[in-house]
Amino acid sequence: MSTRPSLSTLRLVWLYPDLLSTYGDRGNLQVLAYRAIGRGIDVDIVEVTSDKHMPTEGDIYLIGGGEDGPQALAADRLRADGSLPRAVNKGAVIFSVCAGYQIMGTSFMAKGEQHAGLGLLDIHSQRGDKRAVGELAGQIDPRLHVPTLTGFENHGGRTFIGPNAAPLAKVTHGIGNDGTTEGAWAGRIMGTYLHGPALARNPLLADLLLSWVTGSQLVPLDDTWPTALRNERLAAVNPKQLPPDANNAMELM
Ligand code: GLN
């Protein structure tokens, strides 16, 4: 996999903000930009609306959540564009949320019909019995070395992971993929059901994505406020079993 160790400018590509970006998913872009700039890395942001061809030179591609109609349209246009698989072959990172996550898989349901996804992640999505709405928490795959996942979910789909991808987390509160696992990742492609936005609630997940590009660990930032947010949200869903992040705790204000 290619990395850019002497990275001076990080290229962030935000896909289809005209169709997909519910519940503050744009914040993921802002968090990545903020945390890159905090490490002395310049950021170049490209916003690609669904009527435009996307570049294949991005370092990190972001795609958010949305309702069934825009989701199906976005999948059609992404498949017609054909650039995202080429970017992945060049080593790009993808962080996809909810509808965007389902689109990365082989198929998903929208408005009662099955739609083809991009097949970049070994997942497929069906419809669940009831909408999954509310806070979610979970323990992230230990291989990723990221503390407890926290966020907000609102989706009707249920997602099933094949042998070529791994769950992002084990669910301790909420539904996620199927009540047991949440999100998926394989190589540099990651998906999650979480809004919040996800990377504001999980800043070390943002750093993981950045480190996949730079190929090195990043110097820590002052995460006092994100930590306070995390602790408040984690305590709200499970006060007994989910203690505050051990290495950066602060008293709730
Ligand atoms: N339309 C999809 C579902 O309901 C995704 C929802 C979303 O992105 N919030 O499962």
Boltz pocket constraint, residues with backbone or C-beta under 6 A from the ligand:
constraints:
  - pocket:
      binder: B
      contacts: [[A, 22], [A, 64], [A, 65], [A, 66], [A, 67], [A, 68], [A, 71], [A, 97], [A, 98], [A, 99], [A, 100], [A, 109], [A, 154], [A, 155], [A, 156], [A, 157], [A, 158]]
      max_distance: 6.0
